[in-house]
Amino acid sequence: MNHTPRIIQTNGINLEVVVEGQGPLCILVHGWPELWLSWRHQIAPLVEAGYRVAVPNVRGYGGSDAPEAVDAYRMEEMAADVVGLMDALGEDQAILIGHDWGAPIVWSTALLHPERVRAVVGMSVPHMGRGGPMPPTQFFKALHPERFFYILHFQTPALPEAEFERDVKDALTKIYFMNSADATSETRRQMRQRRTGYLDGMEAPETLPGWLNEDELNAYATAFARSGFRGGLNRYRCMDRDWHDLESFATARIAQPALFIAGEHDSVLRYAPGMNLLEMMDAFYDDLRAKVIIPGAGHWVQQEQPEPVNKAVLDFLGSLQAESDSA
């Protein structure tokens, strides 16, 4: 299937979106540093199962608009983009599926616009309410007082952009490999010891892992060489703003039917030493149907292990359809 994006106007900007299929709408939201291409293994199975699928390049990525202002990437704007996409496609509701930053975007859309979200699937990043008793950057400084932490590194404008844009393909190769299950724990440990920048100590594989071929890597690299990294990094720079903006959702629970998926080797689940996010997340959902941990997968779970991910998603969607049919 040849997936060809088109431009759709939403929330005052233009988004590049792949739209295929007929049936209930599913919107798939990618993370950093990714594109709609990150969902390449999910589009056809969802269409074949009877769903209409919309897969945008999030604002700041690919051929989508990339506003300059940091505030343009606040979570309220990201959620409004998702709702605007439903409006543009003539849909009152959608099932939302997100990975990495896409997960907080879909969780937040479910909270901010509950009547528009039928159900929600988050991958890699669980919903944890407001995320802590203090603004995130303060929390991360307290959590990692002596160690490099990438989110704090990303707060400085231009510095990480220059680091990644110096050699886009090399940077992406290292990011994808080192955050996948293909990188050994010893390789990751050595990297952490040597870091002063994000890429310090990172290694590129001698050959690409089986889940990422040269054409796919080139597609990512071409897109980021054109767009740069500022838009995606601005999302990190809005974390403290979001903490203040979403104060009323400090302990909010996801009311819609929900599913969580992560790779067993995903470092996101272990970013806070001494905190078991898989246990803690239960307090923030009314109807969390399952927590699916995918063996042999790292952070890029839907790319590294698409078959078990697709099964989990389709089983979840099938249960929703069965409930609708019996209602």
C-alpha positions in Angstrom: 0.0 0.0 0.0 1.4 3.4 -1.0 0.7 5.9 1.8 0.6 9.4 0.4 0.1 12.3 2.8 -2.1 15.2 2.0 -2.4 18.6 3.6 -5.3 19.2 6.0 -6.0 22.5 7.8 -6.6 22.1 11.5 -6.5 24.5 14.5 -5.1 27.3 12.3 -2.2 25.3 10.8 -1.6 22.9 8.0 -0.8 19.3 8.9 0.6 16.7 6.5 -1.7 13.6 7.1 -2.0 10.1 5.7 -5.8 9.3 5.5 -6.9 5.8 4.4 -9.8 3.4 4.9 -13.5 3.6 5.9 -15.2 3.2 9.2 -14.7 4.5 12.7 -11.8 7.0 12.8 -8.5 6.2 14.4 -5.9 8.9 14.8 -2.3 7.8 15.2 0.1 10.3 16.8 3.8 9.9 16.6 6.6 11.0 19.0 10.1 12.4 18.9 12.0 12.2 16.6 9.6 10.4 14.4 7.0 11.0 11.6 3.8 9.4 10.4 6.1 6.8 8.9 6.6 5.4 12.4 3.1 3.9 12.0 3.8 2.3 8.7 3.1 -1.2 10.1 -0.2 -0.3 11.7 -2.0 1.5 8.8 -2.9 -1.4 6.6 -4.0 -3.8 9.5 -6.3 -1.1 10.8 -7.8 -0.3 7.4 -8.3 -4.0 6.8 -10.0 -4.4 10.1 -12.6 -1.7 9.0 -11.2 1.5 10.4 -10.6 4.9 8.9 -7.0 5.9 9.8 -5.6 9.4 10.0 -1.8 9.6 10.6 -0.4 13.1 10.9 3.0 14.5 11.0 2.6 16.5 14.2 3.2 20.2 14.0 6.9 20.9 13.7 7.6 17.7 11.8 7.9 16.8 8.1 5.8 18.8 5.8 3.5 20.1 8.5 3.6 23.7 9.7 6.3 24.5 12.2 5.5 27.7 14.1 8.5 29.4 15.5 7.2 30.3 19.0 7.8 27.8 21.8 4.3 28.4 23.1 2.8 27.2 19.9 3.7 23.6 21.1 1.8 23.8 24.4 -0.2 20.6 25.1 -3.5 22.5 24.7 -2.5 23.4 21.2 -1.4 19.8 20.4 -4.8 18.5 21.6 -6.6 21.1 19.6 -4.7 19.9 16.5 -6.1 16.4 17.1 -9.7 17.7 17.6 -9.3 20.0 14.6 -8.3 16.9 12.5 -11.6 15.2 13.5 -13.5 18.3 12.5 -11.7 18.5 9.1 -12.6 14.8 8.5 -16.2 15.3 9.5 -16.0 13.1 12.6 -17.5 13.7 16.0 -15.3 11.2 17.7 -12.2 9.2 17.2 -10.1 6.5 18.8 -6.7 7.9 19.6 -3.4 6.0 19.5 -0.1 7.7 20.5 3.5 6.7 21.0 6.2 8.6 22.9 5.1 12.3 22.9 2.1 11.1 21.0 1.0 9.3 24.1 0.7 12.4 26.3 -0.9 14.2 23.4 -3.7 11.5 23.2 -4.0 11.2 27.0 -4.4 15.0 27.2 -6.9 15.2 24.4 -9.0 12.6 26.2 -9.0 14.8 29.3 -9.4 18.2 27.6 -12.0 17.0 25.0 -13.6 13.9 26.6 -16.7 14.0 24.4 -14.5 13.7 21.3 -12.5 10.7 22.3 -14.1 7.2 22.1 -11.1 5.3 23.5 -7.4 5.8 23.8 -4.2 3.8 23.4 -0.9 5.1 24.7 2.5 3.5 24.0 5.7 3.9 26.0 4.5 6.9 28.2 1.7 6.2 30.7 -0.7 8.9 31.9 0.5 10.1 35.3 -1.8 13.0 36.0 0.1 16.3 36.2 3.3 14.4 36.6 4.5 15.5 40.0 4.3 18.1 42.8 6.5 20.6 41.1 7.2 21.8 37.5 8.9 19.0 35.5 12.3 20.7 35.1 12.5 21.1 38.9 11.5 17.5 39.4 14.1 16.2 36.9 16.8 18.3 38.5 16.0 16.8 41.9 15.7 13.3 40.4 19.0 13.5 38.5 21.2 16.0 40.4 24.5 14.7 39.3 23.7 13.1 36.0 23.0 14.3 32.4 19.3 14.1 31.7 18.1 14.7 28.1 15.0 16.6 28.9 17.0 19.2 30.8 19.5 19.3 28.0 16.7 20.0 25.5 15.5 23.1 27.4 18.3 25.2 26.0 17.3 26.6 22.6 19.6 26.0 19.6 22.1 23.8 21.5 20.5 20.4 20.8 19.3 21.5 17.4 22.9 22.2 16.4 23.9 18.8 17.8 21.4 16.9 15.8 21.5 18.9 12.6 25.3 18.6 12.3 24.7 15.2 10.7 21.0 14.4 10.6 21.3 10.8 9.4 24.0 9.9 11.8 22.1 11.4 14.7 18.9 9.6 13.9 20.7 6.3 13.4 22.2 6.6 16.8 19.0 7.7 18.5 16.9 4.9 16.9 19.5 2.2 17.6 20.5 3.2 21.2 16.8 3.4 22.3 15.9 0.1 20.7 16.2 -3.4 22.1 19.1 -4.0 19.8 21.5 -1.9 21.9 22.9 -3.9 24.8 22.6 -2.8 28.3 26.3 -2.5 28.6 26.4 -0.2 25.6 23.7 2.0 27.2 25.6 2.0 30.5 28.8 3.2 28.9 26.9 5.9 27.0 25.3 7.2 30.2 28.8 7.5 31.8 30.1 9.6 29.0 27.3 12.0 28.3 27.5 15.8 28.3 25.4 16.1 25.1 22.6 13.8 23.9 24.7 12.0 21.3 27.8 11.6 23.5 28.8 8.0 23.9 26.2 6.8 21.4 27.2 4.2 18.9 25.8 3.6 15.4 25.3 0.0 14.5 27.5 -1.7 11.9 24.3 -2.7 10.1 20.8 -1.4 10.7 18.5 -3.4 12.9 16.0 -5.6 11.2 13.1 -3.3 11.9 14.6 -0.3 10.1 15.8 -0.5 6.5 17.9 2.0 4.6 15.0 3.5 2.6 13.1 4.1 5.9 16.1 5.7 7.5 16.6 7.9 4.5 13.0 9.0 4.6 13.4 10.1 8.2 16.7 11.8 7.5 15.4 13.7 4.5 12.4 15.0 6.4 14.4 16.2 9.4 17.1 17.7 7.2 14.3 19.8 5.6 12.3 20.7 8.8 15.1 20.8 11.4 14.5 19.7 15.0 13.3 22.9 16.6 9.6 22.1 16.4 9.9 18.7 18.1 12.2 20.0 20.7 9.9 22.9 21.5 7.4 20.3 22.8 9.9 19.5 25.6 10.3 23.2 26.3 6.6 23.5 27.0 6.6 21.0 29.8 6.7 23.5 32.6 4.1 25.7 30.8 1.8 22.6 30.6 2.2 21.9 34.3 0.8 25.4 35.0 -1.8 25.3 32.2 -3.3 22.0 33.2 -3.4 22.6 36.9 -7.0 21.6 37.1 -6.1 18.1 35.7 -3.4 17.5 38.4 -5.0 14.2 39.5 -7.3 13.7 36.6 -8.2 10.1 35.5 -8.7 8.9 32.0 -12.4 8.0 31.9 -12.4 6.4 28.4 -11.6 2.8 27.8 -7.8 2.7 27.6 -4.9 0.4 26.7 -1.2 0.8 27.5 1.6 -0.8 25.5 5.4 -0.7 26.0 8.5 -2.6 25.1 10.1 -4.6 27.9 13.4 -2.8 27.3 11.9 0.7 27.1 14.0 3.0 29.2 11.1 5.4 29.7 9.6 3.0 32.2 12.8 3.3 34.3 13.6 7.0 34.0 12.7 7.6 37.6 14.8 5.4 39.9 12.8 3.8 42.7 9.4 4.5 41.0 7.4 1.7 39.4 5.4 3.6 36.8 3.5 0.4 35.7 2.1 0.1 39.2 1.6 3.9 39.8 -0.3 4.5 36.6 -3.3 2.5 37.8 -4.4 5.4 39.9 -5.0 7.6 36.9 -7.4 5.5 34.9 -11.1 4.5 35.3 -11.1 1.8 32.6 -7.6 0.6 31.9 -8.3 -2.6 30.0 -4.7 -3.9 29.9 -1.0 -3.1 30.2 0.8 -5.0 27.5 4.5 -5.3 27.7 6.0 -6.5 24.5 9.0 -8.9 24.7 12.0 -8.1 22.6 11.0 -4.5 22.1 12.6 -1.3 23.1 11.3 2.3 22.9 10.2 2.1 19.2 7.7 -0.7 20.1 5.3 -0.5 17.2 8.2 -0.5 14.7 10.4 -3.1 16.5 7.6 -5.6 17.2 4.6 -4.6 15.0 2.8 -8.0 15.0 2.2 -8.2 18.8 1.5 -4.5 19.0 -1.1 -4.8 16.2 -2.7 -7.8 17.9 -3.0 -5.9 21.2 -4.5 -2.9 19.5 -6.9 -4.9 17.3 -8.1 -7.0 20.2 -8.8 -3.8 22.2 -10.7 -2.2 19.3 -12.6 -5.5 18.8 -13.7 -5.4 22.4 -15.0 -1.9 21.9 -16.9 -2.9 18.8 -18.4 -5.9 20.6 -19.6 -3.6 23.4 -21.2 -1.3 20.8 -22.9 -4.1 19.0 -24.4 -5.5 22.2 -25.5 -2.1 23.6 
